[in-house]
Amino acid sequence: MSQRYVFDTDILTLYQRGHPNVVRNAQSRPLDRLAVTIISVEEQLSGWYTELRQAKKVVRLAQVYQRMTDAVRFLVHFNILTFAEPAIVRYQGLRAAPSPTGQGRLANRRHRPGRRRHAGDPQHQGLRANSRSAN
């Protein structure tokens, strides 16, 4: 099995914005080993759809469409890993499983009050390797 480097949404965004450490790390990997999940694609496109709905002026609308176009052109360079039915069922089971804290095992930390994420978080120190090969 060949090693895949899967960008999560935060790392993907840092890469798009040219964060030097993330760019250097990504460029040190073969392009055919870099991947994003369809979840990250969905999160990015959902963000642009929200921006489009909120844009009132023609200039802003054109800017958002351009940035969305740039994002799609960027994303097509990666292997995009899907979220198949067995994975969805497993994920839902893990989220629903009780934990000692009273939350699901995979409680969404991103939306927890007081939790701020920034480039200094350990999660943002570079690409994560996924030892499983993509489908």
N, CA, C and O atoms as a GROMACS GRO file, in nm:
protein
  540
    1MET      N    1   0.084  -0.119   0.000
    1MET     CA    2   0.000   0.000   0.000
    1MET      C    3   0.088   0.124   0.000
    1MET      O    4   0.185   0.134   0.076
    2SER      N    5   0.054   0.216  -0.083
    2SER     CA    6   0.131   0.340  -0.089
    2SER      C    7   0.074   0.443   0.008
    2SER      O    8  -0.046   0.444   0.036
    3GLN      N    9   0.161   0.526   0.056
    3GLN     CA   10   0.120   0.625   0.155
    3GLN      C   11   0.053   0.744   0.086
    3GLN      O   12   0.102   0.794  -0.015
    4ARG      N   13  -0.058   0.789   0.143
    4ARG     CA   14  -0.134   0.904   0.094
    4ARG      C   15  -0.121   1.015   0.198
    4ARG      O   16  -0.118   0.988   0.318
    5TYR      N   17  -0.114   1.136   0.154
    5TYR     CA   18  -0.113   1.252   0.242
    5TYR      C   19  -0.245   1.325   0.220
    5TYR      O   20  -0.268   1.384   0.115
    6VAL      N   21  -0.331   1.320   0.321
    6VAL     CA   22  -0.466   1.374   0.308
    6VAL      C   23  -0.473   1.507   0.381
    6VAL      O   24  -0.449   1.514   0.501
    7PHE      N   25  -0.506   1.611   0.307
    7PHE     CA   26  -0.524   1.744   0.365
    7PHE      C   27  -0.660   1.748   0.433
    7PHE      O   28  -0.760   1.709   0.374
    8ASP      N   29  -0.665   1.796   0.558
    8ASP     CA   30  -0.796   1.826   0.615
    8ASP      C   31  -0.830   1.968   0.568
    8ASP      O   32  -0.748   2.034   0.504
    9THR      N   33  -0.949   2.014   0.598
    9THR     CA   34  -0.995   2.142   0.545
    9THR      C   35  -0.906   2.258   0.592
    9THR      O   36  -0.877   2.348   0.514
   10ASP      N   37  -0.863   2.254   0.717
   10ASP     CA   38  -0.780   2.363   0.769
   10ASP      C   39  -0.645   2.368   0.698
   10ASP      O   40  -0.600   2.476   0.658
   11ILE      N   41  -0.580   2.254   0.681
   11ILE     CA   42  -0.451   2.250   0.612
   11ILE      C   43  -0.468   2.288   0.465
   11ILE      O   44  -0.385   2.359   0.409
   12LEU      N   45  -0.575   2.241   0.404
   12LEU     CA   46  -0.604   2.276   0.265
   12LEU      C   47  -0.615   2.428   0.249
   12LEU      O   48  -0.560   2.485   0.155
   13THR      N   49  -0.686   2.492   0.340
   13THR     CA   50  -0.703   2.637   0.335
   13THR      C   51  -0.568   2.707   0.354
   13THR      O   52  -0.538   2.804   0.284
   14LEU      N   53  -0.488   2.660   0.448
   14LEU     CA   54  -0.355   2.719   0.467
   14LEU      C   55  -0.270   2.703   0.341
   14LEU      O   56  -0.197   2.795   0.303
   15TYR      N   57  -0.279   2.589   0.276
   15TYR     CA   58  -0.205   2.565   0.152
   15TYR      C   59  -0.252   2.661   0.043
   15TYR      O   60  -0.171   2.719  -0.029
   16GLN      N   61  -0.383   2.678   0.031
   16GLN     CA   62  -0.437   2.770  -0.070
   16GLN      C   63  -0.391   2.913  -0.045
   16GLN      O   64  -0.370   2.989  -0.140
   17ARG      N   65  -0.375   2.948   0.080
   17ARG     CA   66  -0.334   3.085   0.115
   17ARG      C   67  -0.182   3.102   0.116
   17ARG      O   68  -0.132   3.210   0.146
   18GLY      N   69  -0.110   2.996   0.083
   18GLY     CA   70   0.036   3.006   0.070
   18GLY      C   71   0.114   3.002   0.200
   18GLY      O   72   0.224   3.056   0.206
   19HIS      N   73   0.059   2.939   0.304
   19HIS     CA   74   0.133   2.927   0.430
   19HIS      C   75   0.267   2.858   0.401
   19HIS      O   76   0.267   2.746   0.351
   20PRO      N   77   0.381   2.923   0.432
   20PRO     CA   78   0.511   2.871   0.387
   20PRO      C   79   0.542   2.729   0.435
   20PRO      O   80   0.593   2.649   0.356
   21ASN      N   81   0.514   2.696   0.559
   21ASN     CA   82   0.545   2.561   0.608
   21ASN      C   83   0.459   2.455   0.541
   21ASN      O   84   0.507   2.348   0.507
   22VAL      N   85   0.332   2.487   0.524
   22VAL     CA   86   0.241   2.392   0.461
   22VAL      C   87   0.278   2.374   0.314
   22VAL      O   88   0.281   2.261   0.263
   23VAL      N   89   0.306   2.484   0.245
   23VAL     CA   90   0.344   2.476   0.103
   23VAL      C   91   0.473   2.396   0.088
   23VAL      O   92   0.483   2.310   0.000
   24ARG      N   93   0.571   2.423   0.172
   24ARG     CA   94   0.699   2.350   0.164
   24ARG      C   95   0.677   2.200   0.187
   24ARG      O   96   0.733   2.117   0.116
   25ASN      N   97   0.596   2.168   0.288
   25ASN     CA   98   0.570   2.028   0.319
   25ASN      C   99   0.496   1.960   0.204
   25ASN      O  100   0.530   1.848   0.166
   26ALA      N  101   0.396   2.026   0.149
   26ALA     CA  102   0.318   1.968   0.038
   26ALA      C  103   0.406   1.949  -0.086
   26ALA      O  104   0.396   1.847  -0.154
   27GLN      N  105   0.491   2.045  -0.114
   27GLN     CA  106   0.573   2.037  -0.234
   27GLN      C  107   0.684   1.933  -0.222
   27GLN      O  108   0.745   1.895  -0.321
   28SER      N  109   0.708   1.886  -0.100
   28SER     CA  110   0.808   1.781  -0.081
   28SER      C  111   0.750   1.642  -0.105
   28SER      O  112   0.822   1.542  -0.099
   29ARG      N  113   0.619   1.635  -0.133
   29ARG     CA  114   0.549   1.508  -0.157
   29ARG      C  115   0.514   1.497  -0.305
   29ARG      O  116   0.488   1.598  -0.371
   30PRO      N  117   0.512   1.376  -0.358
   30PRO     CA  118   0.466   1.358  -0.497
   30PRO      C  119   0.319   1.400  -0.509
   30PRO      O  120   0.237   1.365  -0.424
   31LEU      N  121   0.287   1.475  -0.613
   31LEU     CA  122   0.151   1.524  -0.632
   31LEU      C  123   0.048   1.411  -0.635
   31LEU      O  124  -0.063   1.428  -0.586
   32ASP      N  125   0.086   1.298  -0.692
   32ASP     CA  126  -0.010   1.188  -0.698
   32ASP      C  127  -0.035   1.122  -0.564
   32ASP      O  128  -0.120   1.033  -0.554
   33ARG      N  129   0.037   1.162  -0.459
   33ARG     CA  130   0.016   1.110  -0.324
   33ARG      C  131  -0.065   1.206  -0.237
   33ARG      O  132  -0.103   1.172  -0.125
   34LEU      N  133  -0.092   1.327  -0.288
   34LEU     CA  134  -0.169   1.426  -0.214
   34LEU      C  135  -0.317   1.406  -0.242
   34LEU      O  136  -0.357   1.377  -0.354
   35ALA      N  137  -0.398   1.421  -0.138
   35ALA     CA  138  -0.542   1.400  -0.154
   35ALA      C  139  -0.620   1.493  -0.062
   35ALA      O  140  -0.568   1.544   0.037
   36VAL      N  141  -0.744   1.513  -0.098
   36VAL     CA  142  -0.840   1.584  -0.013
   36VAL      C  143  -0.965   1.495  -0.007
   36VAL      O  144  -0.988   1.412  -0.095
   37THR      N  145  -1.042   1.513   0.097
   37THR     CA  146  -1.167   1.436   0.106
   37THR      C  147  -1.280   1.517   0.044
   37THR      O  148  -1.273   1.639   0.033
   38ILE      N  149  -1.383   1.446   0.004
   38ILE     CA  150  -1.501   1.513  -0.051
   38ILE      C  151  -1.564   1.602   0.056
   38ILE      O  152  -1.632   1.699   0.024
   39ILE      N  153  -1.541   1.570   0.183
   39ILE     CA  154  -1.592   1.654   0.292
   39ILE      C  155  -1.526   1.792   0.286
   39ILE      O  156  -1.594   1.893   0.302
   40SER      N  157  -1.396   1.796   0.263
   40SER     CA  158  -1.326   1.925   0.251
   40SER      C  159  -1.374   2.003   0.130
   40SER      O  160  -1.391   2.124   0.135
   41VAL      N  161  -1.398   1.932   0.019
   41VAL     CA  162  -1.450   1.998  -0.101
   41VAL      C  163  -1.588   2.057  -0.070
   41VAL      O  164  -1.616   2.172  -0.104
   42GLU      N  165  -1.672   1.978  -0.005
   42GLU     CA  166  -1.807   2.025   0.031
   42GLU      C  167  -1.801   2.145   0.123
   42GLU      O  168  -1.876   2.241   0.105
   43GLU      N  169  -1.711   2.142   0.222
   43GLU     CA  170  -1.699   2.255   0.315
   43GLU      C  171  -1.655   2.381   0.241
   43GLU      O  172  -1.707   2.490   0.267
   44GLN      N  173  -1.560   2.367   0.151
   44GLN     CA  174  -1.515   2.485   0.077
   44GLN      C  175  -1.626   2.540  -0.013
   44GLN      O  176  -1.650   2.660  -0.014
   45LEU      N  177  -1.691   2.454  -0.088
   45LEU     CA  178  -1.796   2.501  -0.178
   45LEU      C  179  -1.914   2.558  -0.100
   45LEU      O  180  -1.973   2.658  -0.142
   46SER      N  181  -1.949   2.497   0.011
   46SER     CA  182  -2.058   2.551   0.094
   46SER      C  183  -2.026   2.693   0.140
   46SER      O  184  -2.114   2.780   0.144
   47GLY      N  185  -1.900   2.715   0.176
   47GLY     CA  186  -1.859   2.850   0.216
   47GLY      C  187  -1.876   2.950   0.104
   47GLY      O  188  -1.921   3.063   0.127
   48TRP      N  189  -1.840   2.910  -0.018
   48TRP     CA  190  -1.856   3.001  -0.132
   48TRP      C  191  -2.002   3.024  -0.164
   48TRP      O  192  -2.041   3.135  -0.201
   49TYR      N  193  -2.086   2.919  -0.152
   49TYR     CA  194  -2.229   2.936  -0.177
   49TYR      C  195  -2.289   3.037  -0.078
   49TYR      O  196  -2.372   3.120  -0.115
   50THR      N  197  -2.246   3.029   0.047
   50THR     CA  198  -2.292   3.124   0.148
   50THR      C  199  -2.252   3.266   0.110
   50THR      O  200  -2.332   3.359   0.119
   51GLU      N  201  -2.126   3.281   0.069
   51GLU     CA  202  -2.077   3.414   0.027
   51GLU      C  203  -2.159   3.467  -0.091
   51GLU      O  204  -2.193   3.585  -0.095
   52LEU      N  205  -2.190   3.379  -0.186
   52LEU     CA  206  -2.268   3.423  -0.303
   52LEU      C  207  -2.407   3.471  -0.262
   52LEU      O  208  -2.454   3.574  -0.312
   53ARG      N  209  -2.472   3.399  -0.172
   53ARG     CA  210  -2.606   3.439  -0.126
   53ARG      C  211  -2.603   3.573  -0.052
   53ARG      O  212  -2.701   3.647  -0.053
   54GLN      N  213  -2.491   3.602   0.014
   54GLN     CA  214  -2.482   3.725   0.092
   54GLN      C  215  -2.436   3.845   0.010
   54GLN      O  216  -2.455   3.960   0.050
   55ALA      N  217  -2.375   3.820  -0.104
   55ALA     CA  218  -2.323   3.930  -0.186
   55ALA      C  219  -2.439   4.011  -0.244
   55ALA      O  220  -2.530   3.955  -0.304
   56LYS      N  221  -2.434   4.141  -0.225
   56LYS     CA  222  -2.540   4.230  -0.274
   56LYS      C  223  -2.495   4.313  -0.394
   56LYS      O  224  -2.576   4.348  -0.480
   57LYS      N  225  -2.368   4.344  -0.399
   57LYS     CA  226  -2.317   4.430  -0.505
   57LYS      C  227  -2.252   4.346  -0.615
   57LYS      O  228  -2.195   4.240  -0.589
   58VAL      N  229  -2.262   4.396  -0.737
   58VAL     CA  230  -2.207   4.326  -0.853
   58VAL      C  231  -2.058   4.301  -0.836
   58VAL      O  232  -2.010   4.192  -0.867
   59VAL      N  233  -1.985   4.399  -0.788
   59VAL     CA  234  -1.840   4.385  -0.770
   59VAL      C  235  -1.809   4.270  -0.674
   59VAL      O  236  -1.722   4.188  -0.702
   60ARG      N  237  -1.880   4.264  -0.563
   60ARG     CA  238  -1.858   4.158  -0.465
   60ARG      C  239  -1.897   4.022  -0.522
   60ARG      O  240  -1.828   3.922  -0.501
   61LEU      N  241  -2.007   4.018  -0.595
   61LEU     CA  242  -2.051   3.893  -0.658
   61LEU      C  243  -1.943   3.841  -0.754
   61LEU      O  244  -1.912   3.722  -0.754
   62ALA      N  245  -1.888   3.930  -0.835
   62ALA     CA  246  -1.783   3.891  -0.929
   62ALA      C  247  -1.659   3.840  -0.855
   62ALA      O  248  -1.596   3.743  -0.898
   63GLN      N  249  -1.623   3.906  -0.745
   63GLN     CA  250  -1.508   3.863  -0.664
   63GLN      C  251  -1.530   3.722  -0.609
   63GLN      O  252  -1.440   3.638  -0.616
   64VAL      N  253  -1.648   3.697  -0.555
   64VAL     CA  254  -1.678   3.566  -0.497
   64VAL      C  255  -1.678   3.459  -0.605
   64VAL      O  256  -1.622   3.351  -0.586
   65TYR      N  257  -1.739   3.487  -0.719
   65TYR     CA  258  -1.737   3.390  -0.828
   65TYR      C  259  -1.594   3.360  -0.872
   65TYR      O  260  -1.560   3.245  -0.901
   66GLN      N  261  -1.509   3.462  -0.879
   66GLN     CA  262  -1.370   3.441  -0.918
   66GLN      C  263  -1.297   3.353  -0.816
   66GLN      O  264  -1.225   3.261  -0.854
   67ARG      N  265  -1.317   3.381  -0.689
   67ARG     CA  266  -1.251   3.302  -0.585
   67ARG      C  267  -1.302   3.158  -0.584
   67ARG      O  268  -1.226   3.065  -0.560
   68MET      N  269  -1.430   3.141  -0.610
   68MET     CA  270  -1.487   3.007  -0.618
   68MET      C  271  -1.429   2.933  -0.739
   68MET      O  272  -1.396   2.814  -0.730
   69THR      N  273  -1.416   3.001  -0.850
   69THR     CA  274  -1.354   2.943  -0.969
   69THR      C  275  -1.212   2.901  -0.939
   69THR      O  276  -1.170   2.791  -0.975
   70ASP      N  277  -1.137   2.989  -0.873
   70ASP     CA  278  -0.998   2.957  -0.836
   70ASP      C  279  -0.992   2.834  -0.745
   70ASP      O  280  -0.904   2.749  -0.761
   71ALA      N  281  -1.085   2.825  -0.651
   71ALA     CA  282  -1.087   2.712  -0.558
   71ALA      C  283  -1.112   2.581  -0.632
   71ALA      O  284  -1.044   2.482  -0.606
   72VAL      N  285  -1.207   2.581  -0.724
   72VAL     CA  286  -1.238   2.458  -0.798
   72VAL      C  287  -1.118   2.419  -0.884
   72VAL      O  288  -1.082   2.302  -0.890
   73ARG      N  289  -1.057   2.515  -0.951
   73ARG     CA  290  -0.939   2.486  -1.033
   73ARG      C  291  -0.825   2.431  -0.948
   73ARG      O  292  -0.749   2.346  -0.995
   74PHE      N  293  -0.813   2.478  -0.826
   74PHE     CA  294  -0.710   2.429  -0.734
   74PHE      C  295  -0.741   2.285  -0.690
   74PHE      O  296  -0.653   2.200  -0.690
   75LEU      N  297  -0.865   2.260  -0.654
   75LEU     CA  298  -0.904   2.130  -0.600
   75LEU      C  299  -0.889   2.015  -0.700
   75LEU      O  300  -0.862   1.902  -0.659
   76VAL      N  301  -0.907   2.042  -0.828
   76VAL     CA  302  -0.901   1.934  -0.926
   76VAL      C  303  -0.761   1.875  -0.941
   76VAL      O  304  -0.745   1.770  -1.005
   77HIS      N  305  -0.660   1.938  -0.885
   77HIS     CA  306  -0.524   1.886  -0.893
   77HIS      C  307  -0.500   1.772  -0.794
   77HIS      O  308  -0.398   1.703  -0.802
   78PHE      N  309  -0.592   1.752  -0.701
   78PHE     CA  310  -0.576   1.651  -0.597
   78PHE      C  311  -0.661   1.528  -0.626
   78PHE      O  312  -0.762   1.536  -0.696
   79ASN      N  313  -0.618   1.416  -0.572
   79ASN     CA  314  -0.706   1.300  -0.565
   79ASN      C  315  -0.816   1.337  -0.466
   79ASN      O  316  -0.787   1.385  -0.356
   80ILE      N  317  -0.940   1.314  -0.503
   80ILE     CA  318  -1.051   1.345  -0.412
   80ILE      C  319  -1.109   1.213  -0.363
   80ILE      O  320  -1.158   1.131  -0.440
   81LEU      N  321  -1.100   1.195  -0.231
   81LEU     CA  322  -1.146   1.071  -0.168
   81LEU      C  323  -1.293   1.085  -0.131
   81LEU      O  324  -1.331   1.182  -0.065
   82THR      N  325  -1.374   0.990  -0.172
   82THR     CA  326  -1.517   0.998  -0.147
   82THR      C  327  -1.552   0.952  -0.005
   82THR      O  328  -1.465   0.906   0.069
   83PHE      N  329  -1.676   0.965   0.030
   83PHE     CA  330  -1.728   0.925   0.161
   83PHE      C  331  -1.834   0.820   0.132
   83PHE      O  332  -1.952   0.851   0.121
   84ALA      N  333  -1.792   0.695   0.120
   84ALA     CA  334  -1.879   0.585   0.080
   84ALA      C  335  -1.973   0.544   0.192
   84ALA      O  336  -1.950   0.575   0.309
   85GLU      N  337  -2.079   0.475   0.155
   85GLU     CA  338  -2.183   0.434   0.251
   85GLU      C  339  -2.128   0.362   0.374
   85GLU      O  340  -2.167   0.398   0.485
   86PRO      N  341  -2.039   0.263   0.360
   86PRO     CA  342  -1.988   0.198   0.482
   86PRO      C  343  -1.915   0.295   0.575
   86PRO      O  344  -1.926   0.284   0.697
   87ALA      N  345  -1.842   0.390   0.518
   87ALA     CA  346  -1.771   0.488   0.600
   87ALA      C  347  -1.870   0.582   0.670
   87ALA      O  348  -1.849   0.618   0.786
   88ILE      N  349  -1.975   0.620   0.601
   88ILE     CA  350  -2.077   0.708   0.661
   88ILE      C  351  -2.144   0.637   0.778
   88ILE      O  352  -2.162   0.696   0.884
   89VAL      N  353  -2.181   0.511   0.759
   89VAL     CA  354  -2.246   0.434   0.866
   89VAL      C  355  -2.152   0.421   0.986
   89VAL      O  356  -2.194   0.439   1.100
   90ARG      N  357  -2.025   0.390   0.961
   90ARG     CA  358  -1.927   0.377   1.070
   90ARG      C  359  -1.910   0.511   1.142
   90ARG      O  360  -1.907   0.515   1.265
   91TYR      N  361  -1.898   0.618   1.068
   91TYR     CA  362  -1.882   0.751   1.126
   91TYR      C  363  -2.001   0.787   1.215
   91TYR      O  364  -1.984   0.836   1.326
   92GLN      N  365  -2.121   0.761   1.166
   92GLN     CA  366  -2.241   0.791   1.245
   92GLN      C  367  -2.242   0.709   1.374
   92GLN      O  368  -2.281   0.760   1.479
   93GLY      N  369  -2.200   0.584   1.366
   93GLY     CA  370  -2.192   0.501   1.486
   93GLY      C  371  -2.092   0.554   1.586
   93GLY      O  372  -2.118   0.554   1.706
   94LEU      N  373  -1.978   0.598   1.538
   94LEU     CA  374  -1.876   0.654   1.628
   94LEU      C  375  -1.924   0.784   1.692
   94LEU      O  376  -1.899   0.808   1.810
   95ARG      N  377  -1.990   0.868   1.615
   95ARG     CA  378  -2.040   0.994   1.671
   95ARG      C  379  -2.145   0.969   1.779
   95ARG      O  380  -2.155   1.045   1.875
   96ALA      N  381  -2.224   0.864   1.762
   96ALA     CA  382  -2.332   0.835   1.856
   96ALA      C  383  -2.284   0.758   1.980
   96ALA      O  384  -2.354   0.755   2.081
   97ALA      N  385  -2.167   0.698   1.972
   97ALA     CA  386  -2.118   0.616   2.084
   97ALA      C  387  -2.093   0.702   2.208
   97ALA      O  388  -2.037   0.810   2.197
   98PRO      N  389  -2.135   0.654   2.325
   98PRO     CA  390  -2.112   0.731   2.448
   98PRO      C  391  -1.964   0.735   2.484
   98PRO      O  392  -1.887   0.645   2.450
   99SER      N  393  -1.927   0.839   2.552
   99SER     CA  394  -1.790   0.852   2.599
   99SER      C  395  -1.794   0.894   2.746
   99SER      O  396  -1.899   0.936   2.794
  100PRO      N  397  -1.683   0.885   2.815
  100PRO     CA  398  -1.681   0.924   2.957
  100PRO      C  399  -1.720   1.070   2.981
  100PRO      O  400  -1.763   1.106   3.090
  101THR      N  401  -1.705   1.155   2.880
  101THR     CA  402  -1.738   1.297   2.898
  101THR      C  403  -1.885   1.326   2.876
  101THR      O  404  -1.931   1.437   2.901
  102GLY      N  405  -1.960   1.224   2.830
  102GLY     CA  406  -2.102   1.244   2.806
  102GLY      C  407  -2.134   1.291   2.665
  102GLY      O  408  -2.250   1.306   2.630
  103GLN      N  409  -2.031   1.314   2.584
  103GLN     CA  410  -2.051   1.353   2.445
  103GLN      C  411  -2.022   1.233   2.358
  103GLN      O  412  -1.963   1.135   2.404
  104GLY      N  413  -2.064   1.239   2.233
  104GLY     CA  414  -2.027   1.135   2.139
  104GLY      C  415  -1.875   1.130   2.129
  104GLY      O  416  -1.808   1.230   2.152
  105ARG      N  417  -1.821   1.015   2.096
  105ARG     CA  418  -1.675   0.999   2.087
  105ARG      C  419  -1.611   1.098   1.990
  105ARG      O  420  -1.498   1.142   2.010
  106LEU      N  421  -1.682   1.132   1.886
  106LEU     CA  422  -1.628   1.224   1.787
  106LEU      C  423  -1.700   1.359   1.794
  106LEU      O  424  -1.735   1.417   1.692
  107ALA      N  425  -1.720   1.408   1.916
  107ALA     CA  426  -1.785   1.538   1.931
  107ALA      C  427  -1.707   1.641   1.851
  107ALA      O  428  -1.584   1.638   1.851
  108ASN      N  429  -1.776   1.728   1.785
  108ASN     CA  430  -1.711   1.825   1.697
  108ASN      C  431  -1.645   1.934   1.780
  108ASN      O  432  -1.712   2.024   1.831
  109ARG      N  433  -1.514   1.925   1.793
  109ARG     CA  434  -1.439   2.021   1.874
  109ARG      C  435  -1.441   2.159   1.811
  109ARG      O  436  -1.427   2.260   1.881
  110ARG      N  437  -1.459   2.166   1.682
  110ARG     CA  438  -1.455   2.294   1.613
  110ARG      C  439  -1.564   2.387   1.664
  110ARG      O  440  -1.545   2.509   1.667
  111HIS      N  441  -1.677   2.334   1.705
  111HIS     CA  442  -1.789   2.417   1.747
  111HIS      C  443  -1.806   2.424   1.898
  111HIS      O  444  -1.907   2.474   1.948
  112ARG      N  445  -1.707   2.376   1.971
  112ARG     CA  446  -1.713   2.383   2.115
  112ARG      C  447  -1.680   2.525   2.160
  112ARG      O  448  -1.582   2.582   2.112
  113PRO      N  449  -1.759   2.584   2.249
  113PRO     CA  450  -1.729   2.719   2.296
  113PRO      C  451  -1.589   2.727   2.356
  113PRO      O  452  -1.546   2.638   2.429
  114GLY      N  453  -1.520   2.833   2.324
  114GLY     CA  454  -1.388   2.856   2.380
  114GLY      C  455  -1.274   2.788   2.306
  114GLY      O  456  -1.158   2.814   2.335
  115ARG      N  457  -1.305   2.702   2.212
  115ARG     CA  458  -1.200   2.632   2.136
  115ARG      C  459  -1.163   2.715   2.015
  115ARG      O  460  -1.244   2.732   1.923
  116ARG      N  461  -1.043   2.767   2.014
  116ARG     CA  462  -0.996   2.844   1.899
  116ARG      C  463  -0.887   2.766   1.830
  116ARG      O  464  -0.799   2.709   1.895
  117ARG      N  465  -0.893   2.762   1.700
  117ARG     CA  466  -0.792   2.691   1.622
  117ARG      C  467  -0.707   2.794   1.550
  117ARG      O  468  -0.757   2.894   1.499
  118HIS      N  469  -0.580   2.768   1.547
  118HIS     CA  470  -0.490   2.858   1.476
  118HIS      C  471  -0.372   2.780   1.423
  118HIS      O  472  -0.355   2.661   1.454
  119ALA      N  473  -0.291   2.844   1.346
  119ALA     CA  474  -0.181   2.776   1.279
  119ALA      C  475  -0.081   2.715   1.376
  119ALA      O  476  -0.002   2.630   1.335
  120GLY      N  477  -0.082   2.755   1.502
  120GLY     CA  478   0.010   2.699   1.599
  120GLY      C  479  -0.037   2.568   1.659
  120GLY      O  480   0.041   2.500   1.727
  121ASP      N  481  -0.162   2.530   1.635
  121ASP     CA  482  -0.213   2.403   1.687
  121ASP      C  483  -0.133   2.288   1.628
  121ASP      O  484  -0.089   2.295   1.513
  122PRO      N  485  -0.112   2.181   1.706
  122PRO     CA  486  -0.040   2.065   1.653
  122PRO      C  487  -0.101   2.011   1.525
  122PRO      O  488  -0.029   1.958   1.441
  123GLN      N  489  -0.232   2.025   1.509
  123GLN     CA  490  -0.298   1.975   1.388
  123GLN      C  491  -0.250   2.050   1.265
  123GLN      O  492  -0.263   2.000   1.153
  124HIS      N  493  -0.194   2.166   1.282
  124HIS     CA  494  -0.156   2.250   1.169
  124HIS      C  495  -0.007   2.248   1.141
  124HIS      O  496   0.043   2.331   1.066
  125GLN      N  497   0.064   2.154   1.199
  125GLN     CA  498   0.208   2.152   1.181
  125GLN      C  499   0.252   2.087   1.049
  125GLN      O  500   0.371   2.085   1.019
  126GLY      N  501   0.161   2.037   0.973
  126GLY     CA  502   0.195   1.980   0.845
  126GLY      C  503   0.091   1.884   0.797
  126GLY      O  504  -0.017   1.873   0.855
  127LEU      N  505   0.123   1.815   0.694
  127LEU     CA  506   0.028   1.721   0.637
  127LEU      C  507   0.021   1.596   0.722
  127LEU      O  508   0.120   1.556   0.784
  128ARG      N  509  -0.095   1.535   0.724
  128ARG     CA  510  -0.112   1.410   0.795
  128ARG      C  511  -0.100   1.296   0.696
  128ARG      O  512  -0.154   1.302   0.585
  129ALA      N  513  -0.031   1.194   0.735
  129ALA     CA  514  -0.018   1.078   0.646
  129ALA      C  515  -0.128   0.978   0.678
  129ALA      O  516  -0.158   0.949   0.794
  130ASN      N  517  -0.187   0.927   0.573
  130ASN     CA  518  -0.287   0.823   0.586
  130ASN      C  519  -0.227   0.699   0.522
  130ASN      O  520  -0.201   0.698   0.402
  131SER      N  521  -0.205   0.596   0.601
  131SER     CA  522  -0.137   0.477   0.550
  131SER      C  523  -0.223   0.391   0.460
  131SER      O  524  -0.172   0.304   0.391
  132ARG      N  525  -0.354   0.414   0.460
  132ARG     CA  526  -0.442   0.336   0.372
  132ARG      C  527  -0.437   0.395   0.232
  132ARG      O  528  -0.429   0.517   0.215
  133SER      N  529  -0.442   0.311   0.135
  133SER     CA  530  -0.448   0.362  -0.002
  133SER      C  531  -0.590   0.402  -0.034
  133SER      O  532  -0.685   0.350   0.024
  134ALA      N  533  -0.603   0.495  -0.127
  134ALA     CA  534  -0.736   0.544  -0.166
  134ALA      C  535  -0.803   0.443  -0.256
  134ALA      O  536  -0.739   0.360  -0.320
  135ASN      N  537  -0.937   0.453  -0.259
  135ASN     CA  538  -1.014   0.364  -0.347
  135ASN      C  539  -0.995   0.402  -0.490
  135ASN      O  540  -1.052   0.338  -0.579
   0.00000   0.00000   0.00000
